[in-house]
Amino acid sequence: MFTFANPLLLWMLPFLALPWIFRRRQEERIRHIDFPMVHFLRESEDKELINPQLQELLLLILRTILIAMLIFALAGPKWMRDGKSQSGFLSYLPFGRTLQHYLIVMDSSYSMGYGQGGDSWWRKAEQTWEQVNNKLYGFSSQTIRWDQSLIKSNRTTQLSFLSAVERDALFSVSPEEEGTSVLPLFDAINQSAIDMNNIILITDGQRYPWSAILDGVIEDGSTPPMLVVTVGEAPITNTWCEISEISSPPWGIAGWETITGNAGAMMQEPLDNGTISILRTSSDETLYSRSIAYPDIQQNQVKIPFQFTTQFSLLRESQQASNQKQDIDLVLRAEPLDLLPFDNELQIQIPAISRFTVGIVSKQEEDDSVLAILTSAINPLQGTKESPPVTIQNLILPDISYDAALDMVILADNLAQGQFAPDNADQAMEYTKNGGAVVLFTGSDNQTNTPWNLLLDSVGWQWLNQTDSDIKSDSISISESGRLAKTLSSWDTTMWLDWTPNRHGRMTVDGAQPLITYKSGEETAYLVSQSTIGKGRIWIINTSLLLESNALLSPILPPILWEIGKEVARSKINSQLKHYSARVESDLTLLTNGEKQQLTDQYGIRFADISTIDKEIDSFYGGIDLRLLLIFLCIAMAMLESWLSNHLASL
């Protein structure tokens, strides 16, 4: 089918009337005078020449066609393939293939580095690239790289073609960047290379980039004409490591932290002497090591889980001054090394903090058991050399002030013991609005219009009508939105039953997010929720901290305080955790012949390998750009118009 690169220029077609308009005016200005002496000569010439009026009409038609061809050339006509694998009819014309443009896409993701020496996929890709360029000698072609650093997934990528120097240096080093799906590549081509209708993609043939369109249907016309040349070959042996979760960075809030993940493998035959290790980057000191037996899985990947738990102080032991370096650098390593060693190691950089201060608002008493238990829950290692950098500051009622150094404040009516005043409620709100973080335990006070209940009203907490309904374990619902909610959802829901309050309520302000909810009769009540107030945040936990309450002695109390503390600390630092997500590209499962045929039948994507590439390129046709052809015709017709115009002027 025909398309145009600049179809708006077709609005210039009314200019085709210009030769006829100017010819008409010229005829009106010319006066014809017949001289008797040349009358007989003109009659003799008319007998020998073609009728001059017919020649003038031919000249007008020629000029009209010339303007039309110029307009069409500027509009950029192209003949596009109709989505099928056979050639278009224009490709059989002498000029058809000579006017084609080719875009060579080189897969430069790290999976292309599989193998060793001349048998590596990267060396085969280099040979294929040279073979393609030799086959396209004389054709117009350009080359781009395809990896995550160059083609993003935000559908706004503008492609950058490789210069001659970049093309020469392309294969000097093995690829290290992570790959992407083909969908962002298609988007980038449609945005940046709209004239490149013939795409030759050199890749390993891994299934991962194509899974999105194999498992679903994409829009018609979004797949450009493409010939995919694969260099990957089976059988494949590969081991890799990945992290699924780090308990909740930044480190330093709790006394213990956990790294969990998997050792992945694709094996030709069983291997019983593998290991997964965690080491210090600076000294290669091994912090964790586990023996792994890799089974024979016949090219289907397997994941073997691991878990590493340690004290925070052990990770910080080798760092002399915590205020000089706040990040913890570790290496996760899977052994033995294989033909794709790039993914056998992950460099982990985990942000840490130098200090974290928690303020507890209370009426201090020497034998206050609630305060002692709460202090122990926040930092059970306080006063020991293993203690994380967490300090606790007691704010004594009624005369308190919130220091700017406070990172988090804990409020509970059981700790206030009737000493909480209206001014204290105003201070708490002002602290939160200015960027503070507050953990508020609602308590069990049934009185109304007290300073404590006025504070609850000001943060948007509303008590529900009392019911006699029993709360069952299956009524507990945990949100899965956000890191904190996902952490809470990892615990057994029955553990929250001890926190079920006698009074039920929920947040009613805009933007409040329930983390843990349950049914109170026909209504939904909030057990744990969070909300933004001004520049700060507040977490409301609907439970009491009385000694007779199961919540105070619940094993969940310390972790929820640690996790909220980490949520606060993350918002105060700029460091980002590196290599947190798993490397899905390490699974080197290749496209099957059936999957290749599916892509050909559905989207017209053709496949070849290094042995069939010459034959496939000969028959590969996606479209031609007709602008150059029209420009040549315009030049020829301009020369013909000039000759005919001069000839008529000599008559």
N, C-alpha and C positions, 0 to 999 in steps of 0.2 A: 504494500500500500504506500501511497505518497503522503509524506508529511512535510512541514515547512519549519525551518528554524526560527524565522521571523515572519509569521503569517500576517502581522499587522501591515506590513509593507504592501500587501496586495490591494490595500485601499488606494494605491497610486495608479491603478489601472485606468481611471478616467483620463490620465495624461496621454492615453493612446489617441485621443482626438486632436492633439496639438498639430501634427503634420497636416491634417485636413483643414484645420482652422487657418493656419498661416498660408497654406496654398491658396485658399479662397481669397484672402485679402490681397495676395500678390497678383492674382488675376484681375482684381478690381482696379489695381493701380496701373496695369500695363495697357497702353493704347497701341493697337496694331495698325500700321500704315503700309499699304501695298504700293511699291514702286513699279511702274510699267516695265522698266528695264530688267528687273530681276524676276518678274512674274513667270516668264517661261523657264528660267533656271530652276525656280522652286518646284515647278510642276515636274521637271525632269528628275529632281532629287527625290520627290515624294514617291516616284515610281520605283526607286531603287531601295529606299529605306523602309523599316517598320514604321508604322504610324506613330509619330512623335507623341500624340495624345495617349496612345496605349503605353508608351514608354514612361510617360509622366505618371500614369495611373500605377504602373508597376513600381515606380520609385516611391510613391506614397505608401503603397502596401509594404514595401521593403522597410521603409522608415518606421512604420507602425509595428511591424514584427520585431524590428531591432529594439524599440523602446520596451515592448512587451517582454522580450527575452532578458533585457537588462533588469527590469522590475522583478521577474521571476528569479534571476540569479541572486539579486540582493535578498529576496525572501528566503533563500536557502532551501530549495527542494531536495528531498532525500527519498530514496526508495528503501523501505524497511521490510525485513522479512516478516511473514505473517505468524510467527511463533512456531512453525513446523521446522523439521530438520532438513527438508530439501531446499535446494537453491531457488532463488527468485529468477524470473525470466530475463531480467536485465543482466544477470551474471554471465549469460551466454553470449552477449554482444562483445565485440572486440574491445570496447572501452570499459566494459562493466567492471571487471576485477581491478583494472589499473586505477580506478578512482576510489577504491575502498580504503578506509582508515582502520588501523588495528590498535587496540589497547592491550598491552601485555601486563598482566597482574601477577606479581611474584609474591607468593606466600612466604613471608619472612618471620613467621611465628616460631617459637622455640622447638616445637615438635618436629620441624623440618630438619633439626640437627641429629635425628636418630641415626645410629650406625657409626662406623669407623672407617677412616681412610676413603678410598675410592668407592666403597660400597655404601657410604652414608647417603641419606636422602638429600642432603644439601649439595653434595657433589653431583648427584644425578640430576638435581634441579638445575645446576649450572650447565651441565651438558645439554639438558632439554632447552634451556634458555638460548644457548648458542645455536642449537639446531633450529629453533623457531626463528631466530633473527636471520639465519642464513636462508631459510625458506621464504622469508618475507623481504628479502633484499630487493630494494627498489620500490617497495610499498611505503606508504606513510604510516609510521607506528610510533608509539610512545609507551614508556614503562613506568609503573608505579609499584610501591611496596604495599603489602597488606598485613598489618598487625595492629594490636590494640593501641600502640603509641601514635599511629598515624590515622587510623579510622576509628572514630569513637562510635558509641551507641546512642548518641543524642540527635541523630538525623540532621546535623548541621555541618558535617564535615565537608571541607573543600579540599579536593585532591591536589597534590603537588607532584608533578612529573619529575622523574629522576634526570639530573643533568648527566652529561657524558662522564664527568669525573665520578659521580655517585654510582653510575652503572658499572664503571670499572672496579670500584671498591666494594660492590655489593656482596661478592662471595669471598672477600678476604678474611672475614671472621664468621664464626657460626652464629646463627640467630639466637637472640635471648629474650625477645619481647613475647608477651602472651598474645594469643590469637583472639579472634572475634567470630561471630556468626557471619554468614554471607549476607544477611539482610542489611546490616549497616553498610556493607560494601556496595550492594545494589543501590542503596539510597545515595551514597557518595558519588557513584557513577552517574546516576540520573541527575544529580545536582551540578556536578563539576565537569562531566565528560559527555555532554548530550550529543556531541557529534561522533563519538566513538561507538559505533553500532556493532562492531565485531570485537568481542572480548576473548582473549586467550588467557586462561587462568592456569598457572603452574603451581600445583599444590601436592601434598602427600596423599590426599584422598581420604583423610580422616573423617569419620562420620559426624563428630561433634559440630562442626560449622554448619552442616546441612540438616541437623535434626529439627530445626524450627520449621522448615518447609516440608520435611518428610512426614512430620507428625501433624501438620496443619496445612491449611490452604492460604496462600497469599493472593493479593490482588492481581487480576489479569493485567498484563502489560508491565508489571513491576520487575520482571526478570528480563534483562537485556540478552540479545543473542550472544551465546557463550559456548566456547569449546574449553573443556576442563582436561588438562593433561596431568595425570597422576603419576607420582614417582614412588609412593609407598608400596612395600611388599611384605607379605606375611611369610614365615611366622615371626612373631614379635615377642620379645622379652623386655619387660620394663617394670621397674619398681619406683615408687615415689612416695612422698610424705605430704600430709596435709593437716591443717588445724581446723577443727570444727568449732571449738569454743575455748576462750580463755576466760576464767570465771567471771571477771568483771573489772577490766582495767579502768582507771590506773591502780597500780599496786600501792600498798601502804596503808589502806584503811583497815583491813583485817589482818590477823596474824598468819593466816594460811591462804594459799592461792592454788588454783588447779588449771592445768593445760590438758585438754583432751583433743584427740584427733584420730587419724587413721594412717596405717601404712597400706598403700595400694599396690597392686601387682597384676601383671599379665605375664604368665609363665608358659614356656614350652614344656617344661618338666619340673617336678617338685624340687624345692630347695629348702633345707632344714637348718641352715646356719645364718639366717638373716637377723638383723637387729634394728631397733629404732632407738635413737638416743637424743638427749637434750644436753647441750654443752654451752659453756660460756664462750662468747665470741673472742674475748681478749686472750684467754689462756688455754682454751680447748679442754678445760676441766669438765669432766663428765658429771652432770647432775642427775641424770636418769638414763637407764639403759634397760632394754627388754629384748630377750631373744624371741625371734619370730620364725615360724615354719611356714614358708610360702607353698601352698598346694598347687598341684597341676590343674589349672582351670581352663585349659584349652581355649586361649584367646578371649575368654570372658573375664572381666576384671573382678577382683575381690578386694574387700577392705577389711583390714585387721585392726580393731580399735586399740588405743592405748590411753592411759591416764596418768598424769604426773601431778602430785600434790606435795607442796613444800612450804616451809615457813618463809615469810617475807624477809626475815633477817638473813637467811642463808643466801638469798639472791643478791642482797646488798652487801654481803660480807667483803667482797674484793674492792669495793668502791670506797675510797678513803674519805672524800668530802662530798656529802650528799647534795650540797648546794652548788657543786661544780657540774655534776652530771645527773640529770633526773630520769634518764631513760635506761632501761635494762635491756642489754643486747644479748640475745641467745641464738643458738643454731639448732634447728631440728634436722636430724640426719637419718636417712634410711640406707641400710647397707644390705647386700653388697652393691657397689656401683655397677651400672649397666650401660647399655648403648645409648641411653639418653640421660647422662649424669646431671644435666642442668636442673632437673626436678628432684634429685636425691637429697637436696639440702634446701631449707628455708631459713632465710635470715629474719629473725623475729626481733622487733624493736618495740618494747612495751613501755608506755609512759608511766612514770612514777611521780610521787609528790614528796616534798621535803617536810611538810607538816600539815596537820589537819586538826582543827580545834572545835570541840563540841561543847556548847553551853547548855547546862541543865537548870531550869528555873525551879526552885524549890524553897521550902521553909526548912532550913537545915536543922537536924537534930542528930545528936551523937549516935543514937540507936536506930536511926532510920534505915530499916532493912530494905525498903523499896528502893531508896537511892543507892544503896550498896549493890543490890542486884543489878540495877540498871547500869551503873558504872562498870561493873564486871562484864556485862553483856556488850558494852560498846568496845572495850579493850580488855579482854581477859588476860593479856600479857603485860598489863601496865605495871611498871616498877621493875621489870626484868630486862636483861640485855637483849632478849628476843622481841621486845616490844616494838610494834610498828610506830611510825611517827604520829601517833594520835594522842592528843592531850585533852583533858576534861576540865572544864571551868564551871564551878558552881555559882549560879546567880541567885543571891539570897533575897527573898521577898521581905518586905514590900518595896524597898528602895533598890531598884536594879537599873542598870543601863546596858545596852547592847554594844559591846566593843566592835569596832570595825574588823578586828582580827578574827572574829567568830565566823566559822564556815557553816555551822549548822546549830540550830537551837531546838531543844526538846521541851515541849510543854505538856503537862498532864495535871488534871485537877487533883489527883491523889497526892501529888507532890506539893501542890500549893496549900492544901489543908486549910482552906478558907481564907488565906492571906492574899489571894489574887484580887487586885483592886481595878476600878475602871481605867485608871491611868496605865496600869500594866497592860491592859488589852490594847489601848491606843499605841503603846510603845511597840508591842508585838506586830501590829499592823504596819506601823511606820518602818520597822526593821525589814519586814517582808517586801513592802513596796519599793524599798531602796536597793533591792537585790539580794535580800537574805533568803535563807532556806530554813523552813520550820517543819518539824515533825510533831503533830498534835494528836495526842490520845484523848478521845472525847470524854472518857470516864463514865461514871454511873450516877451523877448528880441529877435528881429528879426535880429540883427546885427550878423556878423560872425567875427571870429578871435579875439573876445574879451576874456579877462581872464576868464569870466564866461563860455563862450561856450567851451573854452579849458578845463575847469574842467569837463564839461559834456562829452566831447570827451574822456577824460582820464578814466572816470568811465564806458564807453561803451555805452553811450546814443547816439542814431542816430535819427535825424529828418527825417520824411517821406515827400514825395512830397505833396504839398498843394492840397487839393481837395475841391470841393464845396458841398460835400455830407452832408446831414443832419444826425445828430446822433439821433437815436430813442431809446426809453427806452428798447425795446426788444433786442437791440444790445449789451447791457451791459452784460458781462460774468464774474462771480466771481469764483475763484478757491476754491476748497474744500480740499486742501492739507495743513496741518499744522494748529496749533491752531489759529494763527493770521488770516489766510484766512477764517477759519470757523466762527470766530467772525465777520469779515467783511460781510460774507454771510448772517448773521442774520438780516441785515438791508434791507429795501426796495430798490430795484435797482434803482427806480426813484429818490431816494435821491442823487445818484451820478451824475445825469444829470447836476446839478449846477456846477460840477467840470469839465465838458467837456471843453477841452482847445481849443484855436484857432489854435494852432500848434500841430501836431500829431507826435509821435515818439515811440521808443521802445528800449529796451536793446538788444545789439547784442553780448555781451560777453558770453563765455561758463559758464554755471551754473546759469545764470540769471533766476529768477522765477517770472513769471507774476502773480499778485494777482487779479487785476481787468483789464479787457481788453474790447475793443469795436472795431467796424468796421469803418475804414476810407476808403471809397470806397471799393476796393477789398482787402485791406491790413488790418492786425490786428495791432491795436495800443494799447500801454500800458498806463493805467491810474495810476495804482499803481504797483510797481514791487520791487523786492529785489535781492541783489547779494552779494556774498562774495568776499572781496578784501583783500588779505593777511590773517591776523588773525582777521580782523574786518568785519563788514557788513554795507551795505548802502541800504537805502530805497529811491527810487525815485518816487516822486509824481508829475505828469505832470499837474500842475495847477499854477495859479498866486495867489499871496497874496495881490493884489491891492484892495483898498477899493471898487472900482466899480465891483470887482469880487465877484460872489456869494459864492465862496469857502471860503473866509475869514470869512464870517458870517454864514457859514453853520453849522447846529448842528452836523454834522459828524466830523468836524475838531477836537474838544476836544477828543472825544473817540478814533480817530485813533492815536493821539499823545499818549494817555494813553496806548493803546494796544501795540504800538511799544515800548514804555518805559517798559512795563511789559515783553515783549519779550526779551529786553536787560537785565533786572534785573534777569530774570530766568536763563540766561546763566552765571550769576555771583555768584549764590548761589548753595549750594549742597543739600539743603533740598528738599524732595520729598513730594508731596501731598499724604496723606494716604486715603484709602477707597474712591477713586474717582469714580470707576466703580460700576455699579449696581450689586447686588448679585442675579444672575439669579437662583441660587439653592434654593432661598426662595420660588419659585413657586413649590409647592409640588404636582403638577399634576402627577398622577401615570400612568404607562403603562396600556393600556386597554388590554382585552383578545385578541382582534384583532391584536393589535400591537405585543403582545407576539408571536402570531401564525405567524405573518409576519417574525419576527426574527428567528423563528424556521425553517420555510420553506426556507428562503433565505440563512441563515448562519449556520443552525444546532445548534443554541443556545437553550438549553432546559430550561424550567422554572418549579419551584416547590415552595411550601410554607412549613411552619413548619409541617403541617399535612401530606404531601405527600413526604417529603424528604427521608424517609427510602426506600420507593418503588423506587424512582427515582435514588438513589445512587446504588441500586442493579442492575438496568439496564443501568446505566451510564457507558459508555466505550468510551475512546478516543484513547487509544493506550497503548502498553506495550513496555518496554525496554528489549530486548533479550540478552543483554550482560551477565547478571548474569546467565541465563540459559546456555549459551555457555561456560561460565567458569566452571560450574558444570560438563558439558559434557566433557570438556577438562581434568578435574581431573580424571573422570572415565576412559577415554580412555588412559590417562597416566599410570594409575594403570594396565590396561589390557596390554598395550605395555610393561611395565616392567616385568610382569609375563611371557608373551610370549617370550620376549628376553632372560630371564633367563632359560626358558625351552629349547630353542634352543641351548643355550650355554652348557647345560648339556649333549647334545647328542654327 
